[in-house]
Amino acid sequence: MTAGSLMAAEIAEQPGVLGRLAARHTADRDQVRAMLPGRLRSGRLAGTVLLARGSSDNVAVYGRYLIELASRRPAGLAAPSVHTRYDADVDYSGYLAVAVSQSGATPEIVEMAAHMRRAGAVVIAITNEPGSPLTRACDLTLLTEAGPELAVPATKTVTAQMLAIAAIAAAYDPVLVSPADEAALAARLTAEQVPYASCGSVPGAGLPLPPGVPEVTAPILATIRGQQLALAAALLRGLDPDDPAGLSKVTATHSGYRWVRRPAAAPASRRTSSGVSRRPGSGRGRCAGHAGPRSGRARRAR
């Protein structure tokens, strides 16, 4: 097997994966609409909270913008350690919570989703694994059905999650936003002398997208172009993106800690990937790791 062959194959699977999700869009949208606060439970929608870690957390950032635009209510990203580490008692009545996890098995995400549901939220899961613990903790599950992902970089599972997020946003408002003026943005970046690679349908784009792509779905295509760029850059440097040094497909998150890197001979201490110690539960846990007893029992978890 040649370097990068797994990542390349999984990138190439995305048209099929996204096509299946697109065919389900109306059904998924209608399922979500039936579950929205004010329909499943009494009261009005207060807002949306997105719950995720790792690559799924980047999907949640996309969802935060899209859902707030569509719902016209506040949307934001949860800080799980506030609850799992510090036992905060938060009232989620009137909130929609969206829990995003490729594996559906991240202990922290499952625990937090169950907590939010008990606290009054309607909780929807987006996951690739049917029957996973997350599906049992939520009111509704949207399965991405992307198939096994073997390469360390997340590709098809990320874009599938993004399209599932779009179905949730469409439950609030089928007509979301108008296309952005990409040419004006590129001109502004040039005038301000900001280094950039233009990704879009503008003439001369370094990472071109097909013309006429709606702004809502353009980030999904742009993500795929970024995956292609990352694969090519890794191979040009003589690296194997399927098996990058010091990184693993497996992560474990629990109670505000997360493994993102496991250097050789690393001491059993709290470290980030840059080697800088951090206080447990600080920030949103993107980089903080804890080499406690659980580190030897890592799970597939994103």
C-alpha positions as CSV (number, residue, x, y, z in Angstrom):
1,M,0.0,0.0,0.0
2,T,1.5,3.3,-1.0
3,A,1.7,6.4,1.2
4,G,-1.6,8.4,1.3
5,S,-3.6,5.7,-0.5
6,L,-6.1,5.4,2.3
7,M,-6.7,9.1,2.5
8,A,-6.9,9.4,-1.3
9,A,-9.5,6.6,-1.5
10,E,-11.6,8.1,1.3
11,I,-11.5,11.5,-0.3
12,A,-12.7,9.9,-3.5
13,E,-15.7,8.3,-1.7
14,Q,-17.2,11.7,-0.7
15,P,-19.4,12.2,-3.8
16,G,-21.2,8.9,-3.0
17,V,-21.4,9.6,0.7
18,L,-22.7,13.2,0.1
19,G,-25.1,12.1,-2.6
20,R,-26.8,9.6,-0.3
21,L,-27.2,12.3,2.4
22,A,-28.5,14.8,-0.2
23,A,-31.1,12.3,-1.3
24,R,-32.2,12.1,2.4
25,H,-32.2,15.8,2.9
26,T,-35.9,16.4,2.9
27,A,-36.6,13.4,5.2
28,D,-33.9,14.4,7.6
29,R,-35.1,18.1,7.6
30,D,-38.7,17.0,8.4
31,Q,-37.6,14.7,11.2
32,V,-35.6,17.5,12.8
33,R,-38.5,20.0,12.4
34,A,-40.8,17.6,14.3
35,M,-38.3,17.5,17.2
36,L,-37.6,21.3,17.5
37,P,-38.4,22.8,20.9
38,G,-41.9,24.1,20.9
39,R,-43.1,21.0,19.0
40,L,-41.6,18.0,20.9
41,R,-41.9,19.9,24.2
42,S,-43.8,23.0,25.3
43,G,-42.3,26.5,25.1
44,R,-40.4,28.4,22.5
45,L,-36.9,27.9,21.0
46,A,-34.3,29.6,23.1
47,G,-31.2,28.7,21.0
48,T,-29.0,25.9,19.8
49,V,-25.9,24.5,21.5
50,L,-23.4,22.3,19.5
51,L,-21.4,19.7,21.3
52,A,-18.3,18.1,19.7
53,R,-14.6,17.4,19.9
54,G,-11.7,17.1,17.5
55,S,-12.6,17.3,13.8
56,S,-16.2,17.3,14.7
57,D,-15.7,20.5,16.6
58,N,-14.7,22.2,13.4
59,V,-17.9,21.0,11.9
60,A,-19.7,22.5,14.9
61,V,-18.2,25.9,14.1
62,Y,-19.7,25.7,10.6
63,G,-23.0,24.6,12.2
64,R,-23.0,27.5,14.7
65,Y,-23.0,30.1,11.9
66,L,-25.5,28.2,9.7
67,I,-28.0,27.4,12.4
68,E,-27.9,30.9,13.9
69,L,-28.6,32.4,10.5
70,A,-31.4,30.0,9.9
71,S,-33.0,30.0,13.3
72,R,-32.6,33.7,14.2
73,R,-31.8,32.5,17.7
74,P,-28.4,32.4,19.4
75,A,-26.2,29.4,18.6
76,G,-22.9,28.4,20.2
77,L,-20.5,25.7,21.1
78,A,-20.7,23.9,24.4
79,A,-17.8,23.7,26.8
80,P,-18.2,20.1,28.1
81,S,-15.6,20.4,30.9
82,V,-17.8,23.1,32.6
83,H,-20.2,20.2,33.3
84,T,-18.0,17.0,33.3
85,R,-15.2,18.6,35.4
86,Y,-17.0,21.3,37.4
87,D,-20.5,19.9,37.7
88,A,-22.2,23.1,36.5
89,D,-26.0,23.0,36.8
90,V,-27.3,24.6,33.6
91,D,-30.9,24.8,32.6
92,Y,-31.3,23.8,28.9
93,S,-35.1,24.2,28.7
94,G,-36.0,25.5,25.2
95,Y,-32.7,24.6,23.7
96,L,-31.8,22.4,20.8
97,A,-28.6,20.5,21.4
98,V,-26.7,19.0,18.5
99,A,-24.1,16.4,19.5
100,V,-21.6,15.6,16.7
101,S,-19.3,12.6,17.0
102,Q,-17.9,10.3,14.2
103,S,-17.7,7.3,16.6
104,G,-20.7,8.2,18.8
105,A,-18.5,6.7,21.7
106,T,-16.6,9.7,23.1
107,P,-17.4,9.3,26.8
108,E,-17.4,13.1,27.4
109,I,-19.8,13.8,24.5
110,V,-22.1,11.0,25.5
111,E,-22.2,12.1,29.1
112,M,-22.8,15.7,28.2
113,A,-25.6,14.9,25.7
114,A,-27.4,12.8,28.4
115,H,-26.9,15.7,30.9
116,M,-28.3,18.3,28.4
117,R,-31.3,16.1,27.7
118,R,-32.0,15.7,31.4
119,A,-31.7,19.5,31.8
120,G,-34.5,20.1,29.3
121,A,-32.8,20.2,25.9
122,V,-34.0,18.4,22.8
123,V,-30.8,16.5,21.7
124,I,-30.0,15.4,18.2
125,A,-27.0,13.2,17.4
126,I,-25.0,13.2,14.2
127,T,-22.8,10.1,14.1
128,N,-21.4,7.5,11.7
129,E,-22.1,4.6,14.0
130,P,-25.6,3.1,14.4
131,G,-26.3,1.7,17.9
132,S,-23.4,3.7,19.5
133,P,-23.8,5.1,23.0
134,L,-24.5,8.5,21.7
135,T,-27.6,7.3,19.7
136,R,-29.1,6.0,22.9
137,A,-28.5,9.3,24.8
138,C,-30.3,11.5,22.3
139,D,-33.9,12.1,21.1
140,L,-33.1,11.7,17.4
141,T,-30.1,10.5,15.4
142,L,-29.0,11.5,11.9
143,L,-26.6,8.8,10.7
144,T,-23.9,10.0,8.2
145,E,-23.5,6.4,6.8
146,A,-20.0,7.3,5.5
147,G,-18.6,3.8,6.1
148,P,-15.4,3.0,8.0
149,E,-12.7,5.7,7.9
150,L,-9.2,4.1,8.2
151,A,-6.8,7.0,7.4
152,V,-5.9,9.1,10.4
153,P,-7.1,12.4,8.7
154,A,-10.8,12.7,8.9
155,T,-12.2,13.4,5.4
156,K,-15.5,11.8,4.4
157,T,-16.9,11.8,7.9
158,V,-16.3,15.6,8.2
159,T,-18.1,16.6,5.1
160,A,-20.9,14.2,5.8
161,Q,-21.4,15.8,9.2
162,M,-21.5,19.2,7.5
163,L,-24.3,18.1,5.2
164,A,-26.2,16.7,8.1
165,I,-25.8,20.0,9.9
166,A,-27.3,21.7,6.9
167,A,-30.4,19.6,7.2
168,I,-30.8,20.7,10.8
169,A,-30.5,24.4,9.7
170,A,-33.0,23.8,6.9
171,A,-35.5,22.6,9.5
172,Y,-35.5,26.2,10.8
173,D,-35.5,27.9,7.4
174,P,-35.3,26.1,4.0
175,V,-34.1,29.3,2.4
176,L,-30.9,30.2,4.3
177,V,-28.5,32.8,2.9
178,S,-27.6,34.5,-0.4
179,P,-24.3,33.7,-2.2
180,A,-21.4,35.9,-1.0
181,D,-19.5,38.2,-3.2
182,E,-16.3,36.2,-3.5
183,A,-14.7,38.7,-5.9
184,A,-15.1,41.5,-3.4
185,L,-13.6,39.4,-0.6
186,A,-10.6,38.5,-2.7
187,A,-10.1,42.2,-3.7
188,R,-10.1,43.2,-0.1
189,L,-7.5,40.6,1.0
190,T,-5.3,41.7,-1.9
191,A,-5.6,45.4,-1.0
192,E,-4.7,44.6,2.6
193,Q,-1.8,42.5,1.5
194,V,-3.1,39.5,3.4
195,P,-1.5,36.2,2.2
196,Y,-4.2,33.8,1.1
197,A,-5.2,31.1,-1.3
198,S,-8.5,31.9,-2.9
199,C,-10.9,28.9,-2.7
200,G,-14.1,29.6,-4.6
201,S,-15.6,30.2,-8.0
202,V,-13.8,33.5,-8.6
203,P,-11.6,33.7,-11.7
204,G,-8.0,32.6,-11.0
205,A,-8.9,30.8,-7.7
206,G,-6.0,28.7,-6.5
207,L,-8.4,26.1,-5.2
208,P,-11.3,26.5,-7.6
209,L,-14.9,25.5,-6.9
210,P,-17.6,25.0,-9.5
211,P,-19.4,28.2,-10.4
212,G,-22.8,28.9,-8.9
213,V,-22.2,27.0,-5.7
214,P,-24.5,28.3,-2.9
215,E,-22.7,29.9,0.0
216,V,-24.3,27.3,2.4
217,T,-22.6,24.4,0.7
218,A,-19.5,26.1,-0.6
219,P,-17.6,25.4,2.7
220,I,-18.2,21.6,2.1
221,L,-16.6,21.8,-1.3
222,A,-13.8,24.0,0.1
223,T,-13.1,21.5,2.8
224,I,-12.6,18.8,0.1
225,R,-10.3,21.1,-1.8
226,G,-8.4,21.6,1.5
227,Q,-8.1,17.8,2.0
228,Q,-6.7,17.4,-1.5
229,L,-4.2,20.2,-0.8
230,A,-3.2,18.5,2.5
231,L,-2.7,15.2,0.8
232,A,-0.6,16.6,-2.0
233,A,1.5,18.7,0.4
234,A,2.2,15.7,2.7
235,L,3.3,13.5,-0.2
236,L,5.6,16.3,-1.6
237,R,7.3,16.4,1.7
238,G,7.8,12.6,1.8
239,L,5.2,12.1,4.6
240,D,2.5,9.5,4.8
241,P,-0.8,11.1,5.8
242,D,-2.3,7.7,6.5
243,D,0.0,7.2,9.4
244,P,1.5,10.6,10.6
245,A,4.2,10.4,13.2
246,G,3.0,10.9,16.8
247,L,-0.7,11.0,15.8
248,S,-3.4,8.4,16.1
249,K,-6.9,7.8,14.8
250,V,-7.9,7.0,18.3
251,T,-8.7,9.7,20.9
252,A,-10.3,9.5,24.3
253,T,-12.0,12.3,26.0
254,H,-13.4,12.3,29.5
255,S,-14.1,14.8,32.2
256,G,-12.4,17.7,30.4
257,Y,-9.2,15.9,29.2
258,R,-8.3,14.9,25.7
259,W,-5.4,13.0,24.1
260,V,-4.5,14.6,20.8
261,R,-0.9,13.4,20.6
262,R,1.2,10.7,22.1
263,P,5.0,11.4,21.6
264,A,7.4,8.6,22.1
265,A,8.6,8.3,25.7
266,A,6.3,11.2,26.8
267,P,6.1,11.5,30.6
268,A,2.8,10.7,32.3
269,S,1.8,14.3,32.8
270,R,-0.6,16.9,31.5
271,R,0.8,18.2,28.2
272,T,-0.3,19.8,25.0
273,S,1.0,18.8,21.6
274,S,3.5,21.6,21.9
275,G,4.7,20.3,25.3
276,V,3.2,23.2,27.3
277,S,1.4,22.1,30.5
278,R,-2.1,23.3,31.0
279,R,-4.6,23.4,33.8
280,P,-7.2,20.6,33.5
281,G,-10.5,21.9,32.1
282,S,-8.9,25.1,30.8
283,G,-10.2,26.4,27.5
284,R,-12.5,24.1,25.5
285,G,-10.1,21.2,25.7
286,R,-8.8,21.2,22.1
287,C,-5.2,20.5,23.0
288,A,-5.1,19.5,26.7
289,G,-4.2,15.9,27.4
290,H,-4.0,13.8,30.5
291,A,-2.0,10.7,30.7
292,G,-3.9,9.1,33.6
293,P,-5.1,5.5,33.9
294,R,-7.5,5.9,31.0
295,S,-4.8,6.7,28.5
296,G,-4.2,3.0,28.0
297,R,-7.8,2.4,27.1
298,A,-8.3,4.8,24.3
299,R,-11.4,4.5,22.2
300,R,-12.3,5.5,18.7
301,A,-13.7,8.9,19.5
302,R,-14.3,12.0,17.4
